[in-house]
Amino acid sequence: MDEAHQKLVEIVKIIEQNYGRDMITPNLHLSLHLYECAKDFGPLYAFWCFSFERMNGVLGKMLTSKNILFLLKLILNSIPLFIF
């Protein structure tokens, strides 16, 4: 993990030197904090919100009520069912 973080820092420095600070996007900047977050909170899957944010994007694209059936199918298919 240390090596991956150092490589990421090097890449960001190269981008900044060659293309300027404006090319350092918020996502690129935030990726520099992944190392600290993983050390503080454990594996990324334990606290990462990507799937939640993706669902917000899907919901935002639902413009009409006729898409409700599609939405319900999507939600039901994404919920893991546990049989005890």
C-alpha positions, 0 to 999 in steps of 0.5 A: 500500500505504501508503494502504491501511494508513493506512485500516485503522489509521483503521478500527481506531481508529474501531471502538475509539473507538465500540465499545471495545477488546474489539471489536478481534478478534485477526484485526483486530489481526493485519491491522495487521501485514500492511503490515510483513509484505508489506514484509519478505517480499514479496507475501502469496501468497508466505508466507500460510498460509490455504490450509494452515489451511483444509485443517486445518479440512477435515481436522478435520471428517472424523469417520468413515473413510467420508469418506476417499474424499472426502478423497482426491478433495479432496487430488488435486483441489487438487494442481496437476499439472505436465506437462513 
